[in-house]
Each structure stands twice: as C-alpha cells, then as structure tokens.
Amino acid sequence: MTTENAPEQKITAKAPWREHLGDVPFTLDYFQGSVYEAVEESAKKYPAGIAFDFMGRHTTYRELIRGIERCAKSLRTIGVREGDRVTIAMPNCPQAIEVFYAVNLIGGVANMVHPLSSEQELEFYINESESVTVVTLDQFYHKFEAIRQRTNVVNIVLASIRDALSPPVRAGYMLTEGRKMKKIPADAPVIRWDDFMRLGKSCFWNYRVKRGADDPAGILYSGGTTGTTKGILLTNLNFNALAQQVLAANPMYRPGDKMLSAMPLFHGFGLGVCIHTILAGGGRCVLVPRFTADSYAKLITKYRCNYIAGVPTLFEALLRIKSMDGADLSCLKGVFSGGDSLSVELKKKFDKFLYDHHSSVQIREGYGTTETVTACCLTPPHMFKEGSIGLPFPDTYIKIVRPGTDEELPYGEEGEILLAGPTVMREYIRHPEETAQTLRRHADGLTWVYTGDLGSMDSEGFIYFRGRIKRMIITSGYNVYPAQLENIIDAHEKVQMSCVIGVPDEYKMQRVKAFVMLKPGVVASEQVKKEILDYCSKRIARYAMPRDIEFRTELPKTLVGKVAYRQLEEEELAKREKKSAK
C-alpha cells in the first residue's frame, strides 16, 4: 500500500460523503501488480471472452495476451529495456493496445501522444519524454521522419489500420482511406508492423520485467494548473486503482459488459476508463479509431453497448443525429460525461433523449484531472443533485480551500478544488518546481493535488464545479464564471450550445462575449440575437451580461472534443491587435 492508502484511522481529512455512497464502498484493497498483470488476470478468468471489437473483427482475451507477449518480445529484440520510454502515437486500434501493455510487460514507460499533433508538438513530446522508440501508423510516417534527426529516436515502428481488419473490410479500406495516404519510400528507415512482430521469434526468455504498484507505467500530457504542456508520470497503481474505483462506483457492471471506447488512448479518460478499466474488469471494448457522431451512433445500436462515455460536445452531437430516431437504448447501464463541464440544460436535454429511447438510466457527470489519470469523482447511480459533479471515488478525498493555501473553507463556499488518493500522479517529468507547487502534503497525512479549478462542496459531500480559476472573467471588479452563463444561454429554446469568454476592455478589464451555435433550422439574425439578450437580461446580473453575441455554425473543438474556448480568446485578441495596428 502507498501512503495514500494508509490505514484509515491515520487520515484526518473530512469525508462528509461517506454516508451517501450507497452500494459504493468507502475503501478498497488495491491490486499491487502492473497494468499488464491486471489484464492478464482477466485473461486467466475469461480466456474465450471478447476483449475488444475493431471494425467488425473481434479479439479474445487469450488472443490479446498472445499479441502482447509477441509485441513485448519484439520490443526487447529491437533494444527497448527496463525504464525506456516508448512513444505511442496511434488512434484506438488493436496494435495500440498491444503496444501499451507490451511496453509495460518489459518494464518500459508508454508515452501517449495524439498522432494528429503538429511536427513541432511531436518533437516536444518525444524529447520531453526522452523516447528511444516510436510506434505509429503508416499514415503519420512523414511527420515523424521530418523531425527524427532532432530527437534521440532509434527505431520507428509503423503499423497500419488495414492489418487489423478482416479481408472484406480491408479491401474497402484500401479503396477509400488507403488511397489517400502519401506513399512511403521502399527504403524508408522504419520497421513495418508485420516484420516487427516476427522479430519476437528471436527472443526466448528474459523479456518479462517484474514491475510493482509504484513503478511508472505511462506519461500523459496536460496543461496542468499553469497552462504549459507537461508530461504527467503515472504509475501502475494509478491506473489499476482507477479501474477498481470506476468498477466499484458502478455496482451494476458485470464481466462481458460492452463499453463504446471512442475517447482517445492519449487521453486519461480514454486510456484509463474506456480501455484499462474495461479490460481489467473482464469487459469488452468496442474500439472507435476515428470519432464521428454518425459512426458513434451506429456502433451504440449495432453492438448494444452497455456503457458510453464522452465529453459534453459528443452528447450534444448525438441529439442531432437522424439515425438515432427510434433507436432502442434499453441496453445502456451507464452514460458518463467528463473532460469538460456539462451544462444543466444539456443534461436535461440528453436525459430526455435517453428516456425517449427507452433507456432506464440518466447521464452521470464526473470530474477529474490528468494528474489523477482522469475521473476521481462521479455522480452516484442512486442520488443526483442538479449542477453537482457527484461524490469522490473510494479512498479519494476532495476538499475546498482558499486558492493556493491549505485553509479549508466552510461548506457551500467557493474555493480551489484539491484532490488526494491512490490515483495521484508521481510527478511532472522534468518540472520539479511545478510538481512541488501542485503536489503538497498536508497535516492530515495526505498529498493533495492543487487543481486550479474552482468549486464548492455541500454538507453531504457533493461537489460543484465552477470552472478553471484562470478562466474566470473579471469585469468591473466582479467575478464572472463562464460555465454559469453558458448554462443560462443553453436553456434558450433556439440555442444548441454556447461558449462564453472574456474580451479585453479598457475600462472594465474584461467584457463578456458569447459565441452561440443555434439549433438546426434556426436562422441567425439581429432579431434572434435580441431575443437571446432579452432572455439573458432577466436571468443574468447587469455586470455579467454578454455585451456581444456572435453566431457560429460550429464551435471550435480541442483534440478530445472539448469546446476550445482558448482558440476563441486568441481570435478575439488577434482582432484587437489588428484593429490597434490600423
């Protein structure tokens, strides 16, 4: 056990939620092995069970373990050793899963990055992690080759989506997606996936490295509390504890249940919840390599998925998909929203959508940070409070303090959200000062993550998220929280979704501006703008009122599907600078 899981009596942190957890236990006994061993345990119990489906082809747990072991032997053969970092830049596909667990099996650390990142970003991720090997798809080869000389990468392994497809689907893929790919030179200094996997035949023993709970398993990237991209080093316990916590928080879960795994592997939500939790729990992942709302909708009904998880924009998109008309969603046991704030209005709309499609569940909002892999708090299945992001997971503590201090605030008062528990990261790699600022040990015996998020807690332990401290708008000396305004605007009958930002203002410091995406069929006009502003004036204080509304057919998204409010802020700043230049 780590310090975070010391005997309960040594921890003095308050836990008012303890009496309201229902069937969810307050504490758990955590698996002390590696992430690979957690999946290996599932394979021993359910060897013939299906581990994942990919574009019409399924893989059993027995086949998954064989693939991981072959991949591990091949990694050893090309020189990857204990402690080495391997960059994995792949979508949700079978090879990516095999590589992630194979790197763990040989004692390496998986550096998870988005394959659509720019060349400059990829160079940063590789050098920041000091990766020696890169595994990616053939369609991304040219980006990696362009930066290779500026890194210490020894080998690039190229996989292909077509290699994971059944023959009929492969033929169709090559006639469509395959034809779009830029040709790779025959003498390119790379190892093709099939050749790579054959190399494992030369490795007979000593490829397994025993790793424990506190050993590093993966690196994920986040802006952290400062907005600067940093690598977050996570341990085997971090991932395995998350898996056990998520399963404990969902007592209706059964081995063999299906999760629609659309959230990407480079994101804690995708890797931690949609993949590792399910595989460690003997479940079945339906892999989605490239998300579109249409494909997502089709897969839910085709596979009769039991769980779906995503960011709020995903659920907003599903409301507009015609193919969902008349769909039967009675198969759903859990619908989870995370990664961004779920507005009260979007929750109401999607809950009605679920009810209208024969589902017996409602959407459950969670909250977390990449510093704790992903979620550490979730709305319980038996108890809901409007606007709340739920209760902490087992062995996870949350408290609200005066920002930047350890002074705990009374129930109902807003402050900075702090987190503690077995999923707390080891460190920001190569950033010891920021690690020390973010991870602080308190007198209660716990190490707390200072999230940089604003929120409050009620007397029953339910948490309420307000937004990023840095996203708060200060106008005429008043604090304005964008998420609160977005909730109000989204409730208007003609609004599909909104995003509120602060725009620099000479007199007020900042003024409030709203970007609005109207519902299908509603035409943007000055009259509609006036209607929305009139509606807002009755519900929003004068100092917080949007001074301008700009209509957009779509709102910009981040790589994981969140609304990219920073992009809108940058656009406004560029407009201001251009105007000043004139």
C-alpha positions in Angstrom: 0.0 0.0 0.0 1.1 3.5 -0.7 0.9 6.4 1.8 -2.4 7.4 0.2 -3.8 4.1 1.3 -2.5 4.1 4.8 -4.9 2.6 7.5 -8.0 4.8 7.6 -7.5 5.9 11.2 -4.3 7.8 10.3 -6.1 10.0 7.9 -7.9 13.0 9.4 -9.3 14.5 6.2 -13.1 15.2 6.3 -15.3 12.9 4.3 -19.0 14.0 4.6 -19.9 11.9 1.6 -19.2 8.7 3.4 -22.9 8.3 4.5 -24.2 8.8 1.0 -22.2 6.3 -1.1 -25.0 3.8 -1.3 -23.6 0.5 -2.6 -20.2 2.0 -3.3 -17.6 1.1 -0.7 -15.6 3.8 1.1 -12.3 2.0 0.7 -10.8 -0.8 -1.5 -8.0 -3.2 -1.4 -5.9 -2.4 -4.4 -4.1 -4.7 -6.8 -0.3 -4.3 -6.3 0.9 -5.6 -9.7 1.4 -3.9 -13.1 -1.2 -2.8 -15.6 -0.3 -5.8 -17.8 -0.8 -8.2 -14.9 -4.2 -6.7 -14.2 -5.3 -7.6 -17.8 -3.5 -10.9 -17.6 -5.7 -11.7 -14.6 -8.8 -11.1 -16.7 -7.4 -13.3 -19.4 -7.0 -16.2 -16.9 -10.6 -15.8 -15.8 -12.2 -15.3 -19.2 -9.8 -16.6 -21.9 -12.5 -17.0 -24.5 -14.2 -13.7 -23.6 -14.0 -11.0 -26.2 -11.6 -8.3 -25.1 -12.3 -5.8 -28.0 -14.1 -5.4 -31.3 -12.5 -3.4 -34.1 -14.3 -2.6 -37.3 -16.2 -5.9 -37.4 -13.4 -8.1 -36.1 -13.2 -9.3 -32.5 -10.2 -10.4 -30.3 -10.5 -12.7 -27.3 -8.5 -12.2 -24.1 -6.4 -15.3 -25.0 -5.5 -13.7 -28.4 -4.9 -10.4 -26.7 -2.3 -11.8 -24.3 -0.6 -13.7 -27.1 -0.4 -10.5 -29.1 1.0 -8.5 -26.2 3.7 -11.2 -25.5 4.8 -11.3 -29.1 5.0 -7.5 -29.2 6.9 -7.4 -25.9 9.5 -9.9 -27.3 9.8 -7.8 -30.4 10.4 -4.6 -28.4 13.1 -6.4 -26.4 14.7 -7.6 -29.7 15.0 -4.0 -31.1 16.7 -2.9 -27.9 13.9 -1.5 -25.6 15.0 -2.0 -22.0 13.6 -1.5 -18.5 12.9 2.2 -17.9 13.0 3.2 -21.5 10.2 5.5 -22.8 8.3 4.4 -26.0 6.2 7.0 -27.7 2.8 5.6 -28.9 1.1 7.9 -31.4 -1.9 5.9 -32.5 -5.7 6.0 -32.6 -7.9 3.4 -30.8 -6.8 0.3 -32.7 -5.6 -3.2 -31.7 -1.9 -2.5 -32.3 -2.0 0.5 -29.9 -3.5 -1.7 -27.1 -0.9 -4.4 -27.7 2.0 -1.9 -27.6 0.8 -0.1 -24.5 0.6 -3.3 -22.4 3.8 -4.8 -24.1 5.8 -1.8 -23.1 4.6 -2.3 -19.5 5.4 -6.0 -19.6 9.1 -5.3 -20.5 9.4 -2.6 -17.8 9.2 0.4 -20.1 7.1 3.5 -19.9 4.4 4.3 -22.5 4.5 7.9 -23.7 1.0 8.5 -25.1 0.6 11.3 -27.7 -2.0 12.3 -30.2 -1.0 11.2 -33.8 -2.6 14.3 -35.3 -0.3 16.6 -33.3 1.9 19.0 -35.3 5.5 18.2 -36.1 6.6 20.7 -33.5 4.4 19.2 -30.8 5.5 15.6 -31.6 9.2 16.7 -31.4 8.4 18.2 -28.0 6.7 15.1 -26.7 9.5 12.8 -27.9 12.3 14.9 -26.4 10.4 15.8 -23.2 10.0 12.0 -22.5 13.4 11.1 -23.9 11.8 8.4 -26.0 14.0 5.8 -27.8 11.3 4.2 -29.9 8.2 5.5 -31.7 5.2 3.3 -32.7 2.7 5.0 -35.0 0.6 4.4 -38.1 1.9 4.5 -41.7 -0.2 7.5 -42.5 1.8 9.6 -40.0 5.2 8.5 -41.1 6.2 11.7 -42.9 5.7 13.8 -39.8 7.9 11.7 -37.7 10.6 11.4 -40.4 10.7 15.2 -40.7 11.6 15.6 -37.0 13.6 12.4 -36.5 17.0 14.0 -36.7 16.2 16.4 -33.9 15.4 13.5 -31.5 17.2 10.5 -30.0 14.7 8.0 -31.5 16.5 4.8 -32.6 13.5 3.0 -34.2 10.2 3.9 -35.8 7.7 1.1 -36.0 4.9 1.6 -38.5 1.6 -0.2 -38.1 -1.4 0.0 -40.5 -5.1 0.0 -39.8 -5.6 -2.4 -42.7 -3.5 -5.1 -40.9 -6.2 -5.2 -38.1 -9.1 -5.6 -40.5 -11.0 -8.7 -41.8 -10.3 -9.3 -45.5 -13.7 -7.9 -46.8 -13.3 -4.7 -44.7 -9.6 -4.4 -45.7 -10.5 -4.3 -49.3 -12.9 -1.5 -48.8 -10.5 0.4 -46.6 -7.7 0.2 -49.3 -10.1 1.5 -51.9 -11.1 4.5 -49.8 -8.8 5.6 -46.9 -5.8 3.7 -48.2 -5.7 5.6 -51.5 -5.4 8.9 -49.7 -2.2 8.1 -47.9 1.1 9.6 -49.1 3.4 6.9 -50.4 6.3 5.8 -48.1 9.7 5.1 -49.8 10.6 1.5 -50.1 13.9 2.1 -48.3 12.4 4.2 -45.5 14.3 3.6 -42.2 11.4 2.1 -40.4 10.2 -1.3 -39.2 6.9 -2.4 -40.6 4.4 -3.9 -38.1 4.4 -7.5 -39.5 8.2 -7.5 -39.7 8.4 -6.1 -36.2 6.2 -8.8 -34.8 8.2 -11.5 -36.4 11.3 -10.2 -34.7 9.9 -11.6 -31.4 10.8 -15.1 -32.6 14.4 -14.3 -31.8 13.6 -13.6 -28.2 13.1 -16.7 -26.0 13.4 -15.5 -22.4 14.1 -12.6 -20.0 11.7 -10.3 -21.8 9.4 -10.0 -18.8 10.3 -7.4 -16.1 8.6 -7.6 -12.8 7.0 -4.2 -12.0 5.1 -3.2 -8.9 2.4 -0.7 -7.9 4.7 2.3 -7.5 6.7 1.8 -10.8 5.9 4.2 -13.7 3.6 2.9 -16.4 2.7 5.8 -18.6 3.0 9.5 -19.5 0.1 11.6 -20.4 0.1 15.3 -21.3 -1.8 18.2 -19.9 -1.5 22.0 -19.4 -1.7 21.4 -15.7 -2.5 24.3 -13.5 -0.3 26.8 -15.4 -1.5 26.1 -19.0 2.0 25.0 -20.1 2.1 21.5 -21.6 3.8 19.0 -19.3 4.3 15.2 -19.2 2.4 13.6 -16.3 4.1 10.4 -15.0 1.6 7.9 -13.8 2.2 4.6 -12.0 0.8 1.1 -12.3 -1.2 1.8 -9.1 -2.6 5.0 -10.6 -4.2 3.1 -13.5 -5.2 0.0 -11.5 -6.7 1.9 -8.7 -8.7 4.0 -11.1 -10.0 0.7 -12.7 -11.1 -0.7 -9.4 -12.7 2.6 -8.3 -14.7 3.0 -11.5 -16.0 -0.6 -11.3 -16.8 -0.1 -7.6 -18.7 3.1 -8.4 -20.8 1.1 -10.9 -22.1 -1.9 -9.0 -24.3 -2.8 -12.0 -21.2 -3.7 -14.0 -20.6 -7.3 -15.0 -17.7 -9.0 -16.8 -18.6 -9.1 -20.5 -20.3 -5.8 -20.5 -19.6 -3.6 -23.5 -18.0 -0.1 -23.5 -18.1 2.1 -26.6 -14.4 3.2 -26.5 -14.4 6.4 -28.5 -12.3 8.6 -26.2 -8.7 8.5 -27.4 -5.9 6.5 -25.9 -3.7 9.5 -25.4 -6.3 11.0 -23.0 -6.7 9.7 -19.5 -10.5 9.3 -20.0 -9.9 7.1 -23.0 -7.0 5.1 -21.7 -7.9 4.9 -18.1 -11.7 4.5 -18.2 -12.7 3.3 -21.7 -9.8 0.8 -22.1 -7.9 -0.2 -19.0 -10.9 -0.3 -16.6 -12.9 -2.4 -19.0 -10.0 -4.9 -19.8 -9.1 -5.1 -16.1 -12.7 -5.9 -15.4 -13.1 -8.6 -18.0 -15.3 -6.4 -20.2 -15.5 -5.8 -23.9 -14.2 -2.6 -25.6 -15.8 -1.5 -28.9 -12.9 0.4 -30.4 -13.6 3.6 -32.3 -10.5 4.7 -34.3 -11.8 7.9 -35.6 -14.8 9.6 -34.0 -17.7 10.9 -35.9 -21.2 11.4 -34.3 -22.7 9.2 -37.1 -20.3 6.3 -36.5 -20.7 6.6 -32.8 -24.5 6.4 -33.1 -24.3 3.3 -35.3 -22.0 1.4 -33.0 -24.1 2.0 -30.0 -27.0 0.2 -31.6 -25.0 -2.3 -33.6 -23.2 -3.7 -30.5 -26.0 -2.9 -28.0 -23.3 -1.2 -25.8 -23.9 -1.1 -22.1 -21.7 1.9 -21.4 -20.9 5.1 -23.3 -18.6 7.8 -22.2 -17.6 11.1 -23.6 -17.2 14.9 -23.4 -20.4 17.1 -23.4 -20.0 18.0 -27.1 -20.3 14.3 -28.0 -23.7 14.1 -26.3 -24.8 17.4 -27.9 -23.9 16.0 -31.3 -25.9 12.8 -30.7 -29.0 14.9 -30.1 -28.8 15.9 -33.8 -28.2 12.5 -35.4 -31.1 11.4 -37.5 -30.0 7.7 -37.4 -30.8 7.8 -33.6 -34.5 8.4 -34.4 -36.4 5.4 -33.0 -33.2 3.7 -31.6 -33.6 1.4 -28.7 -31.2 2.3 -25.9 -32.6 0.0 -23.2 -29.2 -1.8 -23.3 -27.5 1.1 -21.5 -26.3 0.7 -17.9 -24.2 3.8 -17.7 -23.7 7.1 -19.6 -20.8 9.1 -18.4 -19.8 12.7 -19.1 -16.4 14.1 -18.3 -13.4 16.1 -19.6 -15.4 19.4 -19.6 -18.3 21.0 -17.8 -21.8 19.5 -18.6 -24.3 22.3 -18.6 -27.5 21.7 -16.6 -29.5 22.3 -19.8 -27.6 19.8 -21.9 -28.1 17.2 -19.1 -31.8 17.8 -19.2 -31.9 17.5 -23.0 -29.9 14.3 -23.0 -31.7 12.7 -20.1 -35.0 13.3 -22.1 -33.3 11.8 -25.2 -32.4 8.7 -23.2 -35.9 8.4 -21.7 -37.4 8.8 -25.2 -35.2 6.0 -26.5 -36.2 3.5 -23.8 -33.1 3.9 -21.5 -33.6 3.4 -17.8 -30.5 5.5 -16.9 -29.6 9.2 -16.9 -26.3 10.8 -17.8 -23.9 10.9 -14.9 -21.3 13.6 -14.7 -17.8 13.0 -13.4 -14.8 15.2 -12.7 -11.1 14.7 -12.5 -7.7 15.8 -13.9 -4.9 14.1 -15.8 -2.9 14.5 -12.7 -5.2 11.7 -11.3 -5.3 9.9 -14.6 -8.8 11.1 -15.2 -12.0 10.9 -13.1 -11.9 10.9 -9.3 -15.5 11.9 -8.7 -18.8 10.7 -10.2 -22.5 11.2 -9.7 -23.7 8.1 -7.9 -26.4 6.0 -9.7 -28.9 6.3 -6.8 -28.6 10.0 -5.9 -28.5 13.1 -8.1 -28.2 16.9 -7.3 -28.6 19.4 -10.0 -25.3 21.1 -11.0 -23.2 18.6 -9.0 -20.4 16.5 -10.4 -21.0 13.9 -7.7 -19.1 12.2 -4.9 -15.5 11.1 -4.6 -14.4 7.6 -5.6 -13.4 5.1 -2.8 -10.2 6.2 -1.0 -10.3 9.6 -2.8 -10.6 12.8 -0.8 -11.7 16.2 -2.0 -11.6 19.5 -0.1 -12.2 23.1 -1.0 -9.6 25.6 0.1 -8.8 29.3 -0.2 -7.0 29.3 -3.6 -3.3 28.5 -3.2 -3.5 27.8 0.5 -4.3 24.9 2.8 -7.1 26.8 4.5 -10.2 24.7 4.2 -13.4 26.6 3.5 -16.9 26.1 5.0 -19.5 24.0 3.1 -21.1 26.0 0.3 -18.2 28.5 0.0 -16.3 28.6 -3.3 -12.6 27.9 -3.5 -9.9 25.8 -5.1 -10.6 22.1 -5.5 -8.0 19.8 -4.0 -7.7 16.0 -4.7 -6.0 13.2 -2.9 -6.0 9.4 -3.3 -4.3 6.4 -4.9 -4.6 7.8 -8.5 -2.5 10.9 -7.8 0.4 11.2 -10.2 4.1 10.7 -9.3 5.3 14.0 -10.9 5.5 16.3 -13.9 8.5 14.9 -15.7 11.5 17.4 -15.9 9.5 20.0 -13.9 10.3 19.6 -10.2 9.3 23.1 -9.2 5.8 22.8 -10.7 5.5 19.3 -9.2 6.2 20.8 -5.8 3.6 23.6 -6.4 0.9 21.1 -7.5 1.6 18.3 -5.0 1.6 19.4 -1.4 1.5 17.3 1.7 -0.9 18.5 4.5 -1.1 17.8 8.2 -4.0 15.4 7.5 -1.4 12.9 6.2 -2.4 13.2 2.5 -0.6 14.5 -0.6 -3.0 16.9 -2.3 -3.3 18.0 -6.0 -3.9 21.7 -6.3 -6.1 21.6 -9.4 -6.5 25.2 -10.3 -10.3 24.6 -10.5 -13.0 26.5 -8.6 -15.7 24.7 -6.9 -17.7 24.1 -3.7 -18.9 21.2 -1.5 -22.2 20.9 0.3 -22.7 19.3 3.7 -23.3 15.9 2.2 -20.1 15.9 0.3 -21.5 16.6 -3.2 -19.0 18.6 -5.3 -20.0 21.5 -7.6 -17.6 22.6 -10.3 -17.4 26.3 -11.3 -14.6 26.3 -13.8 -10.9 27.0 -14.1 -9.6 29.7 -11.9 -7.8 31.2 -14.8 -10.9 31.1 -17.0 -12.8 33.3 -14.5 -13.7 36.7 -16.1 -13.1 39.8 -14.0 -15.3 42.6 -15.2 -15.7 45.9 -13.4 -14.3 44.2 -10.3 -16.8 41.4 -10.3 -16.0 37.7 -10.8 -18.0 36.1 -13.6 -17.9 32.3 -14.2 -18.4 31.4 -17.9 -20.0 28.0 -17.1 -22.8 29.6 -15.2 -23.6 32.0 -18.1 -23.4 29.1 -20.6 -26.0 27.2 -18.6 -28.4 30.1 -18.9 -27.8 30.7 -22.6 -28.1 27.0 -23.4 -31.5 26.9 -21.8 -32.9 29.3 -24.5 -35.2 27.4 -26.9 -33.3 28.4 -30.0 -29.7 27.7 -28.7 -27.9 24.4 -29.3 -24.7 25.3 -27.4 -22.7 28.3 -26.3 -19.3 29.4 -25.2 -18.6 32.5 -23.1 -15.2 34.2 -22.9 -13.7 37.4 -21.5 -12.6 40.0 -24.1 -10.1 42.7 -23.0 -11.7 46.1 -22.3 -10.0 49.4 -21.4 -12.5 50.4 -18.7 -13.8 47.1 -17.3 -10.6 45.0 -17.6 -12.8 42.4 -19.5 -16.2 42.4 -21.0 -18.3 39.3 -21.6 -18.8 37.9 -25.1 -20.9 34.8 -26.0 -20.4 32.6 -29.0 -23.7 30.8 -29.9 -24.5 27.8 -32.1 -28.2 27.9 -32.9 -30.4 24.8 -33.2 -30.9 23.3 -36.6 -33.4 25.3 -38.7 -32.9 28.5 -36.7 -31.5 31.3 -38.9 -29.1 33.7 -37.3 -30.4 37.3 -37.3 -30.4 40.5 -35.3 -33.9 39.6 -34.1 -32.7 36.3 -32.7 -29.7 38.0 -31.1 -32.1 40.5 -29.4 -34.3 37.6 -28.2 -31.4 35.9 -26.5 -30.1 39.1 -25.0 -33.5 40.0 -23.6 -33.8 36.5 -22.2 -30.4 36.8 -20.6 -31.2 40.2 -19.1 -33.9 38.6 -16.9 -31.6 35.9 -15.6 -28.1 37.4 -15.5 -26.8 40.3 -13.4 -26.1 43.5 -15.4 -22.3 43.3 -14.7 -22.2 39.8 -16.1 -24.4 40.3 -19.2 -22.8 39.4 -22.5 -22.1 42.7 -24.4 -22.0 40.9 -27.7 -23.2 37.6 -29.2 -21.5 36.1 -32.2 -23.3 33.3 -34.1 -21.2 30.3 -35.3 -22.4 27.3 -37.3 -19.9 25.2 -35.2 -17.8 25.9 -32.1 -14.1 25.1 -32.3 -13.1 21.8 -30.6 -9.9 20.6 -28.9 -8.3 17.3 -29.9 -10.5 15.5 -27.4 -13.7 17.2 -28.3 -14.0 20.0 -25.7 -15.1 23.4 -26.8 -11.8 25.3 -27.5 -12.5 28.5 -25.6 -8.8 29.4 -25.7 -9.0 29.5 -29.5 -11.9 31.9 -29.4 -9.9 34.1 -26.9 -6.9 34.1 -29.3 -9.1 35.0 -32.2 -10.5 38.0 -30.3 -7.0 39.1 -29.2 -5.8 38.9 -32.9 -8.8 41.1 -33.9 -7.9 43.6 -31.3 -4.2 43.7 -32.3 -5.2 44.1 -35.9 -7.5 46.9 -35.1 -4.9 48.7 -33.0 -2.3 48.4 -35.8 -4.6 50.4 -38.0 
